Amino acid sequence: MKKIKEFILYGLILGLTMAFFYFRYSDNPFQKSLKQGAIMTSEQYQELKKDKSSDGKRIAFIGRIQLDTSFTYKFGRPVVLPLIDANHDAFEHIPFDLAKDDKNSIYVPSEFTEKNLIIYDNEGKAHSYDEEVMVSFTMERITEAIPEQNPNTGEYAWRCKLIRIDPVE
């Protein structure tokens, strides 16, 4: 009987620890707000990054997701790829989930070129690498960054959370 109680106790401790780290380092499934964000230009985004009150703002960019054929994937982590505008300037490097036939994700086979990139939108519909898409995300300030604010640009450190991909009409 004592062994069973210890087993349950250790299982509970392990479960709570795993839940803590899951909610600390990934998107919280209970707080998902996958609404489309307000469309921004690169200049507007640069100004938002200088303002601490931008934390939690939902914004969007329209562009093309660019795949560099030398990217590496770490198991269990999102793939960070740039979103490129019509002038071939990068708005931001966005973390995309790597999954086949899944909503708001991307997929590339193990042997690939840029043309093999498949983008899945919010409804799970596939789009090719050369299609423009609207990528929405929530800005989250990284308070643990050292330094927290870039002394040259005045920009704070940010991460993109709760990614949503929509087709451009």
Buried (B, 14 or more C-beta within 10 A) or exposed (E): EEEEEEEEEEEEEEEEEEEEEEEEEEBEEEEEEBEBBEEBEBEEBBEBBEBEEBBEBBBBBBBBBBBEEEEEEEEEEBBEBBBBBEEEEBBBEBBBBBEEEEBBBBBBEEEBEEEBBBBBBBEEEEBEBEEBBBBBBBBBBEEEEEEEBEEEEEBBBBEBBBBBBBBEE
